[in-house]
Amino acid sequence: MNIKGILSFLLILIFTSPLLAQTRMQTKDFQVWPNIYLEAKVTKRMNAHINQQTRFGNNSSQFQLAYADVGFGYRITKFMLVNLDYVYMRRREFVDKHEEHQIIGSRHQFYTSVVMKKEMHRYRLTYRGMLQGQFKDVYSSKRGVFPQYYFRNKLSLRYTLSKYFTPYIASELYYNFNTKGNNGLSRIRYIAGVFYNLGSKSAIEFYYLIQQPLRMHANVPLVFVLGIGFSNNISWAGNANN
């Protein structure tokens, strides 16, 4: 496996995406995403985890959403992990077609994911494939009867720089399906960050994320994110940038 080739590919995606996005989008937003991820071992192969994140949009001046993600992970082999999770979310959203009135609506998500990793000296290459379903406003909207489905592919590469610092880059692609007239690729994320290791099982994470919509919608901006998180176990580190 050619690490230099993978690294070059991810760097090209990350640094050229803003230029490509500016030609397609005019609406932009800067957001801040703090989160905390906690994990506890249940058995030798199974863990229980919770990930809580809050997002502030409109140039970080307004609450955007908050969610709690709880689930279990099962280690099939040394290099493969399977997750099963439920997510409860509260999100600010428009309730009229003119986008003049907003409410804080609820969403229920569920997903299963497979995480595979490969260690190469100081490098770690990780792939996560996730099938995610989502219900919106179950008790107050007709759209709450039918779930929306997404398939998310995330590829990340990290490098152990020292005992304390582990920088990484990543990219994630969303595919939307089972939505009437709206199937296909919907968004892509580019991430660059660093873990500051506090010990063998905990770390603070700082990252910069670009979320680019792949379709033209007036109410879907190009998003630039500053993220900070705390994790008690970064061995698999698959949930922080949900």
C-alpha positions as CSV (number, residue, x, y, z in Angstrom):
1,M,0.0,0.0,0.0
2,N,1.5,3.3,-1.1
3,I,1.2,5.8,1.9
4,K,2.6,8.7,-0.1
5,G,-0.1,8.2,-2.8
6,I,-2.9,8.1,-0.2
7,L,-1.5,11.1,1.6
8,S,-1.2,13.1,-1.6
9,F,-4.7,12.2,-2.7
10,L,-6.3,13.3,0.7
11,L,-4.2,16.5,0.7
12,I,-5.3,17.4,-2.8
13,L,-9.0,16.8,-1.8
14,I,-8.7,18.9,1.3
15,F,-6.9,21.9,-0.1
16,T,-8.7,22.2,-3.5
17,S,-12.2,21.7,-2.1
18,P,-12.7,25.4,-1.0
19,L,-11.7,26.6,-4.5
20,L,-14.1,24.3,-6.2
21,A,-16.8,25.1,-3.7
22,Q,-16.6,28.8,-4.2
23,T,-17.4,28.4,-7.9
24,R,-20.6,26.6,-7.0
25,M,-21.8,28.1,-3.8
26,Q,-22.2,31.6,-2.5
27,T,-23.7,30.9,0.9
28,K,-21.1,30.2,3.6
29,D,-21.2,29.6,7.3
30,F,-18.6,29.3,10.1
31,Q,-19.5,26.9,12.9
32,V,-18.0,25.6,16.1
33,W,-18.6,21.9,17.1
34,P,-17.6,20.9,20.7
35,N,-18.0,17.2,21.6
36,I,-17.2,14.6,24.2
37,Y,-16.8,10.9,23.6
38,L,-16.8,8.3,26.4
39,E,-16.2,4.6,26.2
40,A,-16.4,1.7,28.6
41,K,-15.4,-2.0,28.0
42,V,-18.2,-4.5,28.5
43,T,-16.4,-7.6,27.5
44,K,-13.0,-8.4,26.0
45,R,-14.5,-7.8,22.5
46,M,-17.4,-5.4,23.2
47,N,-17.6,-1.8,24.3
48,A,-20.4,0.7,25.2
49,H,-19.9,4.3,24.1
50,I,-21.6,7.7,24.1
51,N,-20.8,10.7,22.0
52,Q,-22.4,14.1,22.7
53,Q,-21.9,17.0,20.3
54,T,-23.4,20.5,20.1
55,R,-23.1,22.7,17.0
56,F,-23.3,26.5,16.8
57,G,-24.0,28.0,13.4
58,N,-24.7,31.4,11.8
59,N,-21.1,32.3,12.2
60,S,-21.1,30.5,15.6
61,S,-23.6,32.9,17.1
62,Q,-26.7,30.6,17.1
63,F,-27.5,27.1,18.4
64,Q,-27.8,24.8,15.4
65,L,-28.2,21.3,16.9
66,A,-27.2,18.9,19.7
67,Y,-27.2,15.2,19.7
68,A,-26.5,12.2,22.0
69,D,-25.2,9.1,20.3
70,V,-25.2,5.8,22.3
71,G,-24.3,2.4,21.1
72,F,-22.1,-0.7,21.2
73,G,-19.0,-1.7,19.4
74,Y,-17.9,-5.3,18.8
75,R,-14.4,-6.2,17.8
76,I,-14.5,-9.0,15.2
77,T,-10.7,-9.1,14.7
78,K,-7.7,-7.0,15.7
79,F,-8.3,-4.8,12.6
80,M,-12.1,-4.8,12.3
81,L,-14.9,-3.3,14.5
82,V,-18.7,-3.2,14.1
83,N,-20.8,-0.5,15.7
84,L,-24.6,-0.4,16.3
85,D,-25.9,3.0,17.5
86,Y,-28.9,5.2,18.2
87,V,-28.8,9.0,18.0
88,Y,-31.3,11.4,19.5
89,M,-31.0,14.9,18.0
90,R,-32.6,18.4,18.6
91,R,-32.1,20.7,15.6
92,R,-33.0,24.2,14.5
93,E,-34.9,24.1,11.2
94,F,-37.3,26.0,9.1
95,V,-41.0,25.2,9.1
96,D,-42.2,27.1,6.0
97,K,-41.1,27.2,2.4
98,H,-40.1,30.9,2.6
99,E,-37.6,30.0,5.4
100,E,-38.9,32.7,7.7
101,H,-40.0,30.7,10.8
102,Q,-37.8,28.3,12.8
103,I,-38.4,25.6,15.4
104,I,-36.2,23.2,17.4
105,G,-37.3,19.9,15.9
106,S,-36.4,16.4,16.9
107,R,-34.7,13.6,14.8
108,H,-34.0,10.0,15.5
109,Q,-31.1,8.3,13.8
110,F,-29.9,4.8,13.9
111,Y,-26.8,3.4,12.2
112,T,-24.5,0.4,11.8
113,S,-20.9,0.8,10.8
114,V,-17.9,-1.3,10.0
115,V,-14.5,0.2,10.8
116,M,-11.3,-1.3,9.4
117,K,-7.8,-0.2,10.1
118,K,-4.2,-1.0,8.9
119,E,-1.1,-0.1,10.9
120,M,2.0,0.8,8.9
121,H,4.9,1.8,11.2
122,R,3.8,5.2,12.5
123,Y,0.8,5.5,10.1
124,R,-2.7,4.2,10.6
125,L,-5.1,4.0,7.7
126,T,-8.8,3.7,8.7
127,Y,-11.9,3.1,6.6
128,R,-15.4,3.5,8.0
129,G,-18.5,2.4,6.1
130,M,-21.8,3.5,7.7
131,L,-25.5,2.8,6.8
132,Q,-27.6,5.5,8.6
133,G,-31.3,5.9,8.8
134,Q,-33.1,9.0,10.1
135,F,-36.7,10.0,11.1
136,K,-37.7,13.7,11.3
137,D,-40.4,15.0,13.6
138,V,-42.0,11.6,14.2
139,Y,-45.1,12.9,16.1
140,S,-45.6,16.2,14.3
141,S,-45.0,15.7,10.6
142,K,-46.0,13.3,7.8
143,R,-42.3,13.0,6.8
144,G,-41.7,11.4,10.2
145,V,-43.3,8.2,9.0
146,F,-40.7,7.3,6.5
147,P,-36.9,7.3,7.2
148,Q,-34.2,8.8,5.1
149,Y,-31.2,6.6,4.4
150,Y,-27.6,7.6,3.9
151,F,-24.5,5.6,3.1
152,R,-21.3,7.3,4.4
153,N,-17.8,6.4,3.5
154,K,-14.9,7.9,5.5
155,L,-11.2,7.4,4.9
156,S,-8.6,8.8,7.4
157,L,-4.9,8.7,7.7
158,R,-3.1,9.5,11.0
159,Y,0.6,9.7,11.9
160,T,2.1,9.3,15.3
161,L,4.3,12.3,15.5
162,S,5.3,11.9,19.1
163,K,4.1,10.6,22.4
164,Y,1.7,13.5,22.7
165,F,0.8,14.6,19.1
166,T,-1.1,12.5,16.5
167,P,-2.1,14.6,13.4
168,Y,-4.5,13.2,10.9
169,I,-6.4,14.0,7.7
170,A,-9.7,12.5,6.5
171,S,-12.4,12.7,3.9
172,E,-16.1,11.5,4.1
173,L,-18.6,11.1,1.3
174,Y,-22.4,10.9,1.8
175,Y,-24.7,9.0,-0.5
176,N,-28.4,9.8,-0.1
177,F,-31.0,7.2,-1.2
178,N,-34.7,6.2,-0.7
179,T,-35.6,9.9,-0.9
180,K,-38.0,10.7,-3.6
181,G,-36.3,12.5,-6.4
182,N,-33.2,13.2,-4.3
183,N,-31.0,10.1,-4.6
184,G,-27.3,10.3,-5.2
185,L,-24.2,12.0,-3.7
186,S,-25.2,14.8,-1.3
187,R,-22.2,16.1,0.5
188,I,-18.5,15.6,1.2
189,R,-16.4,16.5,4.2
190,Y,-12.7,17.3,4.4
191,I,-11.0,17.2,7.8
192,A,-7.5,18.0,9.2
193,G,-6.8,17.7,12.9
194,V,-4.6,16.6,15.7
195,F,-5.0,14.6,18.9
196,Y,-3.1,15.8,22.0
197,N,-2.7,12.6,24.0
198,L,-3.3,13.0,27.7
199,G,-2.5,9.4,28.5
200,S,-2.8,5.9,27.0
201,K,-6.6,6.1,26.8
202,S,-7.6,9.8,26.6
203,A,-7.0,12.7,24.3
204,I,-8.1,16.2,23.4
205,E,-8.8,16.7,19.7
206,F,-8.6,19.9,17.6
207,Y,-9.7,19.8,14.0
208,Y,-10.8,22.0,11.0
209,L,-13.6,20.6,8.8
210,I,-15.0,21.7,5.5
211,Q,-18.5,20.4,4.6
212,Q,-19.3,20.9,1.0
213,P,-22.8,20.2,-0.5
214,L,-22.7,18.4,-3.8
215,R,-26.1,19.8,-5.0
216,M,-27.3,23.4,-5.4
217,H,-29.8,24.3,-2.7
218,A,-30.3,27.8,-1.5
219,N,-30.6,26.8,2.2
220,V,-27.6,24.4,2.3
221,P,-24.4,26.4,2.8
222,L,-20.7,25.6,2.5
223,V,-19.7,25.1,6.1
224,F,-16.3,25.8,7.7
225,V,-16.0,24.2,11.1
226,L,-13.6,24.6,14.1
227,G,-14.0,21.5,16.3
228,I,-12.7,20.6,19.7
229,G,-13.4,17.3,21.5
230,F,-12.4,15.1,24.4
231,S,-12.2,11.3,24.1
232,N,-11.4,8.7,26.7
233,N,-10.3,6.2,24.1
234,I,-8.9,7.1,20.7
235,S,-7.9,3.6,19.6
236,W,-10.7,3.5,17.0
237,A,-11.8,7.2,17.0
238,G,-14.6,6.8,14.6
239,N,-17.4,8.9,16.1
240,A,-16.1,12.3,16.9
241,N,-16.9,14.0,13.5
242,N,-20.3,12.5,13.1
